[in-house]
Amino acid sequence: MSNEDISKAAHSAVLAVSEEAPADALPIRGYDFDNGVDYNALLSSYISTGFQATSFGRAVEIINKMRAWRLSDEPIADDDTDEERDPAFRKNTKCKIFFGYTSNLVSSGMRETIKYLVKNSMVNVLVSTAGGVEEDFIKCLGQTYLGDFTLQGRTLRGKGLNRIGNLIVPNNNYCKFEDWIMPIFDQMLKEQQEDGVLWTPSKLIHRLGKEIDHPDSIYYWAYKNNIPVYCPGITDGSIGDMLFFHSYRNPGLVVDVVQDVRGMNNEAIRAKKTGIIILGGGMVKHHICNANLMRNGAEYAVLVNTAQEFDGSDAGARPDEAVSWGKIKADADSVKVYAEASLVFPLLVAQTFAQAE
């Protein structure tokens, strides 16, 4: 092979001719700080920045689509009822937003962001873990403090201090929680026995939201705004401990999870359009997605967590895996933001729910 042939071969390999970019291709460009510090412009620039910044920008777009959708945007279907054909009904029928989050976020300052959404009725159905429920009430009774990830468990245990990442929760807070919740359980048992009340996790949380009567509480506002809260793992936390203790002190209280499965699934089935926003993974992610399976998938989905899919975990799964199960529609607007929720979700809210519709 001659030197000329070698040169031509290398040249054609290195400088292969590109196809022209599509007319609607978005050029990569980030924020220019020569324009000063404009946080709205900075966050708006994420869509064209690339990597997870672009995923953040997509999440903003998708959440705003959830918020903007009305049934009046769709053509009238042949099987629509007379009510569903009414222009006023169609204009007022919105996308139902399912919002799920794990317990660590309620332990953190993310609680205030979640409370803002619930207080202002910006989401329609909540799903969390037992910890995500009880930590809200416990923080009405005692403070959680900033600690450090490196504090030693042996030392903390001897001082009656519990560590959640770099947060510290004094064990006395759980003692206060027991003192507060046990009389409520007693009254619930009385109503079960005398009035035939069938308690479910969602009814239990609704009642606790009423009893806490505290404006800092997520579930106080869920109670006030009649937003259902589902927690299929209600016993997997301090609430479960309290139910265990109560079963010996005053036996008989029943909390029926089956009725809540029916309620949760019907929330999805009866919705004209659904959007899901899930912070974290595990039970809350699966419970929301599985309910949407009952309607052949959600139209909008935003997932925020740090998990990877190589281990087959539900938390790590991208939205496309949920498409294969029928939990998210094949033509849905969906994105997964690979990020720690306490860092990015307040920014997402700032660019979506906190903006005027």
Secondary structure as UniProt FT lines:
FT   HELIX           3..14
FT   TURN            23..24
FT   HELIX           33..35
FT   HELIX           39..44
FT   HELIX           45..48
FT   HELIX           51..68
FT   HELIX           71..73
FT   TURN            78..79
FT   HELIX           82..85
FT   HELIX           87..92
FT   STRAND          96..101
FT   HELIX           103..107
FT   TURN            108..109
FT   HELIX           110..119
FT   TURN            120..121
FT   STRAND          125..128
FT   HELIX           130..141
FT   STRAND          145..146
FT   TURN            149..150
FT   HELIX           153..158
FT   TURN            159..160
FT   STRAND          161..164
FT   TURN            165..166
FT   STRAND          167..170
FT   HELIX           172..195
FT   HELIX           201..212
FT   TURN            215..216
FT   HELIX           218..224
FT   TURN            225..226
FT   STRAND          229..230
FT   TURN            232..235
FT   HELIX           238..249
FT   HELIX           257..269
FT   STRAND          274..279
FT   HELIX           283..293
FT   TURN            294..296
FT   STRAND          298..305
FT   TURN            310..311
FT   TURN            314..316
FT   HELIX           319..325
FT   STRAND          328..338
FT   HELIX           341..351
FT   TURN            352..354
//
